[in-house]
Amino acid sequence: MSYTFANNIVLHDSNNPSSYLFKMFQPNVSVAFNNNIYWVSKPTADPSAGLQFGDAGETWVRWRASGPDSSSVFVVPQFTSPDYCMYYLQATSPALKRGFNQLEYLRTPTGCEPN
């Protein structure tokens, strides 16, 4: 089995300084990663510090050097107002510059329902 994980904006919002972003729990599954934007909501000087990628728990640098996500980046996607569930991209967003399309909602994002 194989699939492609490409052209996504991935938010990592965890207080755990050492956690997996991607870990496969199925043997013989091949995943191609490409052109993704990773965003840590509470970044440090190195936003990828402490995050682990793949089954081996590789660092971002080693993960990319081994092939996956070679064209992906850690960058703030510049949503209009994520604290208020407004995930539209600002005109200056690096996501738009990388060819991403503006998000269109068919329903309210999970966790953003009115009280």
Secondary structure as the mmCIF struct_conf table of DSSP 4:
data_model
#
loop_
_struct_conf.conf_type_id
_struct_conf.id
_struct_conf.beg_label_comp_id
_struct_conf.beg_label_asym_id
_struct_conf.beg_label_seq_id
_struct_conf.end_label_comp_id
_struct_conf.end_label_asym_id
_struct_conf.end_label_seq_id
STRN STRN1 SER A 2 ALA A 6
BEND BEND1 ASN A 7 ASN A 7
STRN STRN2 ILE A 9 HIS A 12
BEND BEND2 ASN A 15 ASN A 15
BEND BEND3 PRO A 17 SER A 18
STRN STRN3 SER A 19 PHE A 22
BEND BEND4 GLN A 26 GLN A 26
TURN_TY1_P TURN_TY1_P1 PRO A 27 ASN A 28
STRN STRN4 SER A 30 ASN A 34
BEND BEND5 ASN A 35 ASN A 35
STRN STRN5 ILE A 37 VAL A 40
BEND BEND6 SER A 41 LYS A 42
BEND BEND7 ALA A 45 ASP A 46
TURN_TY1_P TURN_TY1_P2 PRO A 47 GLY A 50
STRN STRN6 LEU A 51 PHE A 53
TURN_TY1_P TURN_TY1_P3 GLY A 54 GLY A 57
STRN STRN7 GLU A 58 GLU A 58
HELX_RH_AL_P HELX_RH_AL_P1 TRP A 60 ALA A 65
TURN_TY1_P TURN_TY1_P4 SER A 66 SER A 66
BEND BEND8 GLY A 67 GLY A 67
TURN_TY1_P TURN_TY1_P5 PRO A 68 SER A 71
STRN STRN8 VAL A 73 PHE A 74
STRN STRN9 PHE A 79 SER A 81
HELX_RH_3T_P HELX_RH_3T_P1 PRO A 82 TYR A 84
TURN_TY1_P TURN_TY1_P6 CYS A 85 CYS A 85
STRN STRN10 MET A 86 LEU A 89
HELX_LH_PP_P HELX_LH_PP_P1 GLN A 90 GLN A 90
TURN_TY1_P TURN_TY1_P7 ALA A 91 THR A 92
HELX_RH_AL_P HELX_RH_AL_P2 PRO A 94 LYS A 97
TURN_TY1_P TURN_TY1_P8 ARG A 98 GLY A 99
HELX_LH_PP_P HELX_LH_PP_P2 PHE A 100 LEU A 103
BEND BEND9 LEU A 106 ARG A 107
HELX_LH_PP_P HELX_LH_PP_P3 THR A 108 PRO A 109
TURN_TY1_P TURN_TY1_P9 THR A 110 GLY A 111
#
